[in-house]
Amino acid sequence: MNPGDEQGYDTDERYGGTGQTRTRLPGDEDTYDTARRSMRPSRSLITVVGVVVLLIAAIAFANQNTDTPDNPSDARGPAASPTSATGTKPVDTQTSGIPTGHPQTKQGAESAAANYAVALGSTGMFNKDDRRTIVDTVFAPSVSSTLHGPMDKAYSPAFLDKLGLSPDGVAPEGRTFVSRTVPLGSKVTKFTEESARVSVWYLGLIGMSGDGSTDPVRSTWKTWTFDLVWVDDDWRISKDAQKDGPAPVPGDVPAATSEQIADAVEGFGGFTYAR
């Protein structure tokens, strides 16, 4: 998820040259007030821009967006794919714990986008070594090689400290840092055998649970759009962007205690997504 639910974040985004990744960094400006400023790569970089939105966690947690979200429903866009089971077997291979080996089909592209959203929204993004592994696994090689530096700068010790984490992304003893992406649906808006554009609507959880926490775990609703390319026998990300919503009306279920949230996060594992 993107940092900030105290948080949320400005819709300021960076653009690079042709074929570049579109991104927003955590804590580029005022960590708790604005989303981050753009990082323009030199013209010599063809596929760059900075850091992935990744920050389901880092952005949503450090900047609460009070702006009116863009129209996220895209009601007149391409029809959504059926959400019922298709009979297609889910991927059964992994790279560093991330599902890989998606088929070169529309369904495969949707599964890849959902699985990559989960990885980029995980707590692993707050640890330098884990973050690099995730980025190298889900991004096209020509893009991932340009992201490590900007991401390391974005996830600085000062930024992690604002989230209550150590420089290694570890929560204090007795507390549990929560950063999780839960895909609710996906749709393909462009597709060829070599490239695809897939949007993933997701519910994000971000915050710190435990005694003394000043940043309780909260939810955020967003749509994450990925441009994918077929590389090394799998779909990989070449560019991504996020926007707020669509968000439902809050329900009347009482909020859980900090301890209950921690127990739930530690007791309920995530999923591998496949159409």
ABEGO torsion letter per residue (X at the ends): XBBEAABEBBABBBBBBBGBBBBBBBGABBAAABBBBBBBBBAABABBGEBBAGAAAAAAAABBBABBBBBAAGAABBBBBBABBAGBBBBABBBGGBBBGBBBBAAAAAAAAAAAAAAAABAAAABAAAAAAAAAAABBAAAAAAAAAAAAAABBAAAAAAAGBBAAGBBBBGBBBBBBBBBABBBBABBBAABBBBBBBBBBBBEBBEBGBABBBBBBBBBBBBBBBBBGGBBBBABBBBBBOBBBBBBABBBBBAAAAAAAAAABBBBBBBX
